Amino acid sequence: MTRESLLDPTAESTPSERVQLARPDSLDGLTVALLDISKPRGDVFLDRLSEHLERRGAAVRRYRKPTFSKPAPVDLRHEIADQCHVVIEALAD
């Protein structure tokens, strides 16, 4: 088994360990959150991704952070966790 490392782009002074969750076998019937981090043209990428996911049977919900320079507000993270099965974040310039 190959061990993967994911880097957290926030300014952590000490990285935290997180367990990577298993990916679903299929997106059929799942709700996918598309999180726009508020960088220019991220919405353009998410528009195309949304179309692709919906063709594959996924329900899509769109969310947007108030600013790219800070983590998503706790309320927004809870809303996504309560309403969706999978999250995709978009970064584009």
N, C-alpha and C positions, 0 to 999 in steps of 0.2 A: 504494500500500500504506500502510495506517495503522500508525504506530508506537505500540505500547502500552507503558505503564510499569507495572510491578508493584512495589508497595512492600513491603519486608520489615519486619514489625512488631518485629523484634528491635532491640536497642539498638546498632546498628552506628554507629560514628563516621564511617566512610567506606563508602558503599554499594558493593557489588561488582556487577560486570556478569555476567549469566548469559544464556546462549543459551536461548531458549524452544523447547522441543521441540515437534514437530508432534503434534497430537492424532490419535488413531486415528479412522478413518472409522466404525468400529463397535466396540461392546463385546462382540460375539459371540465367545465362546471365550476372552476375556481374563479375567485375575484382577484384581479391583479391591480395593485396600487401603482400608479405611475407618479413619482414624486419629482416635480420640477424644482430644482434648487435655485431658480431665479437668475441664472446666467443667460446672457444673450443667446438666442436660437435654440435653447434647450427645448422649448415648446414645439419647435419645428420637428426635431428628432422624435419627441414623444407623440406627436400627431401621427407620424408614419408607423411608429411602434404600436400604437393603439390600434390602427387599422389592421396590422398584421396579427396581433393577438386576438382581436375579435373574429377574424377569419378562421382562427384555429380553435374557436369555441370558448375563449375566456371572456368573462365579464371584466370591464375595465373601469376603474374609478381614478379620477385625476385629482392631484393635490399639488400645492405650491408652497414652498417655504417663503417667508416674508423677505429674506435676504440670503444670499449665498455665503456671506461671511460668518454666519453663526449656525450652530446646530438647529435642527427643526425644533420648534417649541414642544414641550412635553404634551400639551393638549393635542397637538397635531399628530404626534407619534402614537398616542393612545387611540385616537380616532382611526388611524390607519390600521393599527393592530386589531381593533374591534371589528372593522368592516372588511378586511382583506386577508387573503391567504398568502399572497406573495407580493413583494415590493421590488420595484425597479426604480433606481434613481438615475436621473439624467444630468450629465454635465456636458455643456457645449459652449463654444465661443465662436 
